[in-house]
Amino acid sequence: MALHTTEELTAAPTHAVETCSHDAAAETYLFPERKQDAHQVYECIHQQLVLDGNSQQNLATFCTTWIEPEVEQLMAECADKNMIDKDEYPQTAAIEERCVHMLADLWNSPEAATTIGCSTTGSSEAAMLGGLALKLNWRKRRKAAGKSIDTPNLIMGPVQVCWHKFCRYFDVEIREVPMEGDSLLLTAEEVLKRCDENTIGVVVTLGVTFTLQFEPVHAISLALDKLEEETGLHVPIHVDGASGAFLAPFTQPDLLWDFRLPRVKSINASGHKFGLAPLGVGWALWREKQDLPEELIFEVNYLGGNMPTFALNFSRPGGEIICQYYNFLRLGKEGYREIQTECAALGRYLAERIAEFGPFKIIYDGEGGIPGLCWELKDPAGSNFTLYDYADRLRERGWLVPAYSQPPNREDLVIQRILIRHGFTRAMADELLAEMQSALAHFEESPIDMALTGAETGGHDHSGR
């Protein structure tokens, strides 16, 4: 092996620009043989990223797309912090712990000062931890009663895919209540139909992915209270508050959905959604310490100190947790309330204006759920375009407004959805409305041949989102 001088190692190779700029497909996935100049590689990647969409026009995502300069600075300062290494980064660990207790207070835990919880990489990981706790606690109860633990089941309505993953990965029967007619949410009546002694719990979603509406946590809790009183069957609730847990406390403080309900044993939330933190942080909290089984907690000491861990991941960045803490201190309840209230108002404004266009029937108007709206075509069979066509037309102008079919048994229902997030303004809303009207005018002048494109539920593959 040849040895190189410092000057040789730091000198930029003469072929750097050529290597980075060419687009030969055969070499796209080859690991480079030689090092290259840092600035030239940066410029190469920077130019490639220009081809990405404008996140401010992405009205499909629930995730944060606007952050303050101070958050960007904190993220840069925390690039080397490993969240799991609590011995090396004790202040970061302390900040995570503070966030857990602040959320416990926000979600009305009876033991806010001692509530157990953790940060995660996102709400999906947090949801799986909540599901695992339900399963292990159910298993304990069954073993104590001398009964079988072979067939656990979990009841839920139309849920995000993470719950399907949980049931498949951890061998739990999924009892997903299908949509029927105009009923697009989980109801207490449908929950009771599916409960039995093998039910580990019920997942109630505070902000359904498909329609943005809150499911009735309180009504389901009351129904399960009555069921236990009559039959002795204990069925706990986990609230999937991926979005709603950072909305309801500020916009609907009197809504009963959290730890004020004793049957709610755990809550998951996405800090990087309406918690307004950068991408990569979620939260899982349990009502009381006994609600998190000890079997889920591992003690490790090979990073320099003895520490408990109960996340599915291990090493992960700490910057997002620190920036979540920044938001808590920066905004407080007042600031979060102002932002979430304004976002909700923009959702209602868009719902009113889009309803005036004529072809659309508003399903959710932004009132009482996640800031945003969704709609369907009033007359899909008589329309000269599908919602998929409409979404494609808007995408050509940079706006990502997704159209998608619903879960069983309403696969026939195709809706389109807009999410309103911090950073989306009234001026942007008016620009979007102008583009939507322009798209309608386009289809009026140049109608789509429906026989060639397929029906509303077919002819397009939009399953990737």
Secondary structure by P-SEA (a helix, b strand, c coil): ccccccccccccccaaaaaacccccccccccccccccaaaaaaaaaaaacccccccccccccccccccaaaaaaaaaacccccccccccaaaaaaaaaaaaaaaaaacccccccccccccccaaaaaaaaaaaaaaaaaaaaaaacccccbbbbbbccccaaaaaaaaaacccccccccccccccccaaaaaacccccccbbbbbcccccccccccaaaaaaaaaaaaaaccbbbbbbbccccccccccccccccccccccccccbbbbbcccccccccbbbbbbbccccccccccbbbbcccccccccccccccccaaaaaaaaaaaaaccaaaaaaaaaaaaaaaaaaaaaaaaccccccccccccccccccccccccccccccaaaaaaaaaaacbbbbbbbbccccccbbbbbccccccccaaaaaaaaaaaaaaaaaaaacccccccccccccccccccc
